[in-house]
Every structure is written in structure tokens, then in C-alpha cells.
Amino acid sequence: MAAILERDPAPISSVQPMFPRAMDRVVKTCLEKDPEERWQSVRDLRTNLRWIEEGEAPATSSQVELNPWRERAVWMLACVLLSGLAFFAAVHNHASSASEPERFSVYPPEKAVFSGPPNITVPVPQFALSPDGRAIVFVTNSSGADPLIWLRSIDQVAPRPLPGTEHAQFPFCSPDSRWVGFFAEGKLKKIPVAGGPVQVLADVADPFGGSWGTDDSIIFAKLSSAIFRVSSGGGTVTAVTKVDTIMNAHRWPQFLPDGRHFLFHVQGGEPEHHGIYVGSLDGGTQKFIVRTESSAVYASPS
């Protein structure tokens, strides 16, 4: 049998036992789920493979005859392992970079400033991020010009104006990120992000925020009133919250992920009732969440 092994390639079943047992540890280390437990460099892996080859050198002449083939097989396996290591490193690096927040600055157009709504005591800049995370819209004002909505794509530096949005207040985006809703000249309006004619949806005097739901409902607030609902295509306006002498100013509505419930802020009436509440499109019970004098923004826990 030894003479045969010296002259002819051994069958696979005879060759497999010749691979060092330590190779199991090499393979397992490459496949560790925790990136910190894998080989940290190609040099580490190569050094371990050399140690295995030197530490398990065969003793008999018949095995020495097979050593060149065995060495090639080991290094072929090493190439596979190195490829796997590179793949895991790429996946790990991608996951790490994807989890890192993207930071960048947004500037108003030349000779313009970020504009606050005229009916608010503190002129807070008006921004809205598209649900797909690819664009941000904001309102600016410049000397001798009316406030206007601008759109800045995340992958671009220069924003572009949305013509027809003069006098805009409180912009907000549709769930598919294809439309921008806003208030101007006593009306609730919308405009395509890609550009196009402005559409009027409802009469809204003294607006105090709006939000666009997944069922194509838009809810909005007025100065001292309830939260109202209208279709994104326009039509009948209905109240979805109830006001009374204790809570008579519902403002800053924001849809929750289920598309049926929404947050809103109660400001009018008795101070002890000021705070954030949850309402629903069916006009059901208004649930108190927290006492505060400011509005709230929902953030996904994921």
C-alpha cells in the first residue's frame, strides 16, 4: 500500500485524515459570529497556517512523498479561508458604516435665511425630512421676496426651490416622499417633489401644523380649535378631536406608524391639562401621555 501511495494520487478518503486537526480551529475562527473573535488580519491567518504545516510535519518516507501535494491542498484551503475572511470583513465594515449616523450641514440659499412662521412667537426654522430619508425640505425668506419652500437632496449640496410655494408655512411630506404638503394664503396645499402645479386641498386659517398618513389622510390644526382630517385629494373636512373649555387648542398633530393614531399638543384651556395626547381618526378617546408646554416628535425605537 505504501508503494502505491508513493506513485499514485491517494483517494479523497485517504487524503482527508492528513489535514491537520488544528485546521478545524482555523475554520471555526473564520466563521465566528462575533467579528472580534475572527482573525483580525490576513497575516494572522497565514502565520497560523504555517505553524500548522510545520508542527504536523510527517515522519515516514511514504508520507513525505505526499507532502508537496498536501502543501498545495493546504494553501488552496487557505485561499478559500482568506476569501471568507475578506467577505466577513466587508460585511462587518458595511454594517458598522450603516449604523453610523450621517452628519452634514444644510445652508439656506445665497442671501436668504431660514424662515419661521409668522404666527409663532419664537421664529423657529421650518424643516421636514422625507420618510425615505433622501431629502429635506425647508422654508427660507430673503429681502424683497416671499417665503418659499426649498428641497435639498441628501446626496447633493445645492437645494432647489419649489415654485408655487410662496408664503409657505409648516411643510410636511407624504409617506411615499413624493409630495410636500404645506399651508399658504389661508389654504392647505400640496406640490409634487419632482415639480409641478400646486393643488389646493382645504381652507385653513391660522394653521398650526399638519401630518400625512399612510391611508392618504391629512390631519391639521388651527389656532384654537380641534384637529381636522381631509383626504390628500381634497374634499370634506371633519374634526377628529373634541375641544371644550378645559382643552380648547389642539395643535401640532403627527401621525404614528399605524396610520390611525396621532400625537397632538393641548395648549389652550386649563394649564394643568397642557401636554401631549394621543388621538385617533375615528374620533375616539383622547389619551393623555405627558404634561409639557411643547410639542412632541415620534421617533422609531429601531
C-alpha positions as CSV (number, residue, x, y, z in Angstrom):
1,M,0.0,0.0,0.0
2,A,2.9,2.4,0.8
3,A,4.4,1.9,-2.7
4,I,1.1,2.7,-4.3
5,L,0.8,5.9,-2.3
6,E,4.2,6.9,-3.4
7,R,3.3,6.7,-7.1
8,D,-0.5,7.4,-7.4
9,P,-2.7,10.2,-6.1
10,A,-4.5,9.0,-3.0
11,P,-8.3,8.8,-3.0
12,I,-10.1,11.6,-1.2
13,S,-10.9,9.4,1.7
14,S,-7.2,8.6,2.3
15,V,-6.1,12.3,2.0
16,Q,-8.7,13.9,4.3
17,P,-7.0,12.5,7.6
18,M,-3.7,14.1,6.5
19,F,-5.2,17.6,7.1
20,P,-4.0,18.8,10.5
21,R,-6.7,18.7,13.2
22,A,-5.7,22.3,14.0
23,M,-7.4,23.3,10.7
24,D,-10.7,22.9,12.5
25,R,-9.8,25.7,14.8
26,V,-8.7,27.9,11.8
27,V,-12.1,27.3,10.0
28,K,-14.1,27.9,13.2
29,T,-12.2,31.1,13.9
30,C,-13.0,32.4,10.3
31,L,-16.7,31.6,10.9
32,E,-17.1,33.2,14.3
33,K,-20.3,35.3,14.6
34,D,-18.6,37.9,16.7
35,P,-16.2,39.9,14.5
36,E,-13.8,40.4,17.5
37,E,-13.4,36.6,17.7
38,R,-12.4,36.2,14.0
39,W,-8.9,36.5,12.5
40,Q,-8.1,40.2,12.6
41,S,-5.7,40.2,9.6
42,V,-4.5,38.1,6.7
43,R,-1.1,37.9,8.4
44,D,-2.6,36.2,11.5
45,L,-4.3,33.6,9.4
46,R,-1.2,33.0,7.2
47,T,1.0,32.6,10.3
48,N,-1.3,30.1,11.9
49,L,-1.4,28.0,8.7
50,R,2.4,28.0,8.6
51,W,2.5,26.8,12.2
52,I,0.1,24.0,11.4
53,E,2.2,22.9,8.4
54,E,5.5,22.9,10.4
55,G,4.0,21.5,13.6
56,E,2.4,18.5,11.9
57,A,5.3,17.5,9.5
58,P,5.0,13.8,8.6
59,A,7.6,11.3,9.8
60,T,7.7,8.5,7.3
61,S,9.1,8.5,3.8
62,S,5.9,7.4,2.2
63,Q,4.1,10.4,3.7
64,V,7.0,12.7,2.6
65,E,6.3,11.8,-1.0
66,L,2.8,13.2,-0.5
67,N,3.9,16.4,1.2
68,P,4.1,18.6,-1.9
69,W,0.5,17.7,-2.8
70,R,-0.5,18.1,0.8
71,E,1.1,21.5,0.9
72,R,-0.8,22.7,-2.2
73,A,-4.0,21.4,-0.8
74,V,-3.5,23.3,2.5
75,W,-2.7,26.5,0.7
76,M,-5.7,26.0,-1.6
77,L,-7.8,25.8,1.6
78,A,-6.0,28.9,2.9
79,C,-7.2,30.8,-0.2
80,V,-10.8,29.8,0.5
81,L,-10.4,30.8,4.1
82,L,-8.8,34.2,3.1
83,S,-11.7,34.8,0.7
84,G,-14.2,34.1,3.5
85,L,-12.3,36.3,5.9
86,A,-12.4,39.2,3.3
87,F,-16.2,38.6,2.9
88,F,-16.9,38.7,6.6
89,A,-14.7,41.8,7.0
90,A,-16.6,43.5,4.2
91,V,-20.0,42.7,5.7
92,H,-18.8,43.8,9.1
93,N,-17.5,47.1,7.8
94,H,-20.7,47.7,5.8
95,A,-22.8,47.0,8.9
96,S,-20.7,49.3,11.0
97,S,-20.8,52.1,8.5
98,A,-24.6,51.7,8.0
99,S,-25.1,52.1,11.8
100,E,-23.1,55.3,11.9
101,P,-25.2,58.5,11.7
102,E,-24.7,60.7,8.6
103,R,-23.8,64.2,9.6
104,F,-23.8,67.2,7.2
105,S,-24.7,70.9,7.2
106,V,-27.7,72.4,5.5
107,Y,-27.4,76.1,4.4
108,P,-30.0,78.4,3.1
109,P,-29.7,79.7,-0.5
110,E,-27.5,82.8,-1.1
111,K,-28.9,86.0,0.5
112,A,-31.6,84.0,2.2
113,V,-32.3,82.9,5.8
114,F,-34.3,80.1,7.3
115,S,-37.8,81.4,7.9
116,G,-40.1,80.9,10.9
117,P,-43.9,81.0,10.7
118,P,-45.4,84.5,11.2
119,N,-48.0,83.3,13.8
120,I,-45.4,81.9,16.2
121,T,-43.8,83.9,19.0
122,V,-40.4,82.3,18.5
123,P,-39.4,82.1,14.8
124,V,-38.2,78.5,14.7
125,P,-36.9,77.4,11.3
126,Q,-39.3,75.1,9.4
127,F,-37.8,71.8,8.3
128,A,-39.2,68.4,7.2
129,L,-37.3,65.2,6.5
130,S,-38.8,62.9,3.8
131,P,-39.8,59.5,5.1
132,D,-37.3,57.7,2.8
133,G,-34.5,59.8,4.3
134,R,-33.3,61.1,0.9
135,A,-34.3,64.7,1.1
136,I,-35.1,67.6,3.4
137,V,-37.4,70.5,2.7
138,F,-37.3,73.9,4.5
139,V,-38.7,77.4,4.2
140,T,-36.5,80.4,3.6
141,N,-37.0,84.1,3.4
142,S,-35.0,86.8,1.6
143,S,-35.2,90.5,1.3
144,G,-37.9,91.6,-1.2
145,A,-39.2,88.0,-1.7
146,D,-41.9,85.9,-0.2
147,P,-41.1,82.8,2.0
148,L,-40.5,79.8,-0.3
149,I,-40.0,76.0,0.1
150,W,-36.7,74.6,-0.9
151,L,-35.8,70.9,-1.3
152,R,-32.3,69.6,-0.6
153,S,-31.4,66.0,-1.7
154,I,-29.1,64.3,0.8
155,D,-26.6,63.4,-1.9
156,Q,-26.4,67.0,-3.2
157,V,-25.1,70.2,-1.9
158,A,-27.3,72.8,-3.5
159,P,-31.0,73.0,-2.8
160,R,-33.7,73.8,-5.4
161,P,-36.8,75.9,-5.0
162,L,-40.3,74.5,-5.4
163,P,-42.1,77.2,-7.4
164,G,-45.6,78.0,-6.4
165,T,-44.9,77.6,-2.6
166,E,-44.7,81.3,-1.9
167,H,-45.8,82.3,1.7
168,A,-45.4,78.6,2.7
169,Q,-45.7,77.5,6.4
170,F,-45.2,74.2,8.2
171,P,-44.1,71.9,5.3
172,F,-44.6,68.1,5.7
173,C,-44.0,65.1,3.4
174,S,-46.2,62.3,2.2
175,P,-45.5,58.8,3.3
176,D,-44.1,57.9,-0.1
177,S,-41.9,61.0,-0.1
178,R,-43.3,62.1,-3.5
179,W,-45.3,65.1,-2.2
180,V,-44.9,68.1,0.1
181,G,-47.9,69.4,2.0
182,F,-47.9,73.0,3.3
183,F,-50.1,75.9,4.3
184,A,-50.1,79.2,2.4
185,E,-52.6,82.1,2.0
186,G,-55.2,80.5,4.2
187,K,-55.2,77.2,2.3
188,L,-53.8,73.7,2.8
189,K,-51.9,72.8,-0.3
190,K,-49.6,70.1,-1.8
191,I,-47.0,70.0,-4.5
192,P,-45.0,67.2,-6.2
193,V,-41.4,66.9,-5.1
194,A,-40.4,66.5,-8.7
195,G,-42.1,69.8,-9.5
196,G,-45.5,70.6,-10.9
197,P,-48.6,72.6,-10.2
198,V,-49.8,73.3,-6.7
199,Q,-53.1,71.7,-5.6
200,V,-55.4,73.3,-3.0
201,L,-57.0,70.8,-0.6
202,A,-58.9,72.9,2.0
203,D,-59.4,76.3,3.6
204,V,-57.2,76.6,6.7
205,A,-56.8,79.9,8.5
206,D,-54.1,80.3,11.2
207,P,-52.6,76.8,10.7
208,F,-50.6,75.0,13.5
209,G,-49.1,72.0,11.8
210,G,-50.1,69.1,9.6
211,S,-49.2,65.4,9.0
212,W,-49.8,63.0,6.2
213,G,-51.0,59.5,7.0
214,T,-50.5,56.1,5.2
215,D,-54.2,56.0,4.2
216,D,-53.8,59.3,2.3
217,S,-55.5,61.3,5.1
218,I,-54.0,64.6,6.1
219,I,-54.6,66.0,9.6
220,F,-54.0,69.6,10.5
221,A,-54.6,72.0,13.3
222,K,-55.8,75.6,13.6
223,L,-55.2,78.4,16.1
224,S,-57.8,77.5,18.8
225,S,-59.7,74.5,17.6
226,A,-59.7,70.7,17.1
227,I,-57.6,68.5,14.9
228,F,-59.1,68.1,11.5
229,R,-58.9,65.5,8.7
230,V,-59.1,65.8,4.9
231,S,-58.2,63.4,2.1
232,S,-54.9,64.1,0.3
233,G,-57.0,64.6,-2.8
234,G,-59.2,67.3,-1.1
235,G,-62.8,67.1,-0.1
236,T,-64.8,67.1,3.1
237,V,-63.1,68.3,6.3
238,T,-64.0,66.6,9.5
239,A,-62.9,67.0,13.1
240,V,-61.1,64.1,14.7
241,T,-60.6,65.5,18.2
242,K,-63.1,67.2,20.6
243,V,-62.4,70.5,22.3
244,D,-64.0,72.0,25.4
245,T,-63.4,74.9,27.8
246,I,-60.7,72.8,29.6
247,M,-58.8,71.8,26.4
248,N,-59.6,74.2,23.6
249,A,-56.5,74.4,21.5
250,H,-55.2,71.2,19.8
251,R,-52.1,71.7,17.8
252,W,-49.0,70.1,16.1
253,P,-50.6,66.7,15.1
254,Q,-48.2,63.9,14.0
255,F,-49.3,60.5,12.7
256,L,-48.0,57.4,14.5
257,P,-46.7,54.4,12.4
258,D,-50.1,52.6,12.4
259,G,-51.6,55.4,10.4
260,R,-54.7,55.6,12.6
261,H,-53.4,57.2,15.7
262,F,-51.6,60.5,16.1
263,L,-49.9,62.7,18.7
264,F,-51.1,66.3,19.3
265,H,-50.4,69.0,21.8
266,V,-53.1,70.6,24.0
267,Q,-52.2,74.2,24.9
268,G,-55.4,76.2,25.5
269,G,-57.7,76.0,28.5
270,E,-56.5,75.0,32.0
271,P,-52.7,74.8,32.3
272,E,-52.8,71.6,34.3
273,H,-54.2,69.9,31.1
274,H,-51.5,71.1,28.8
275,G,-49.4,68.3,27.3
276,I,-49.2,65.6,24.7
277,Y,-52.2,63.4,23.9
278,V,-52.9,60.6,21.5
279,G,-56.0,60.8,19.3
280,S,-57.4,58.5,16.6
281,L,-59.0,59.1,13.2
282,D,-62.3,57.7,14.4
283,G,-62.6,60.5,17.0
284,G,-62.3,58.1,19.9
285,T,-61.0,58.7,23.4
286,Q,-58.1,61.2,23.7
287,K,-55.4,59.7,25.9
288,F,-53.0,61.8,28.0
289,I,-49.3,61.0,27.6
290,V,-47.2,63.6,29.3
291,R,-47.5,67.2,30.7
292,T,-45.4,69.7,28.7
293,E,-45.6,73.1,27.1
294,S,-44.0,72.0,23.9
295,S,-45.0,69.7,21.0
296,A,-43.6,66.1,20.5
297,V,-42.0,64.2,17.7
298,Y,-42.2,60.5,17.4
299,A,-39.0,58.5,16.8
300,S,-38.9,54.8,15.9
301,P,-37.2,52.7,18.6
302,S,-35.4,50.6,15.9
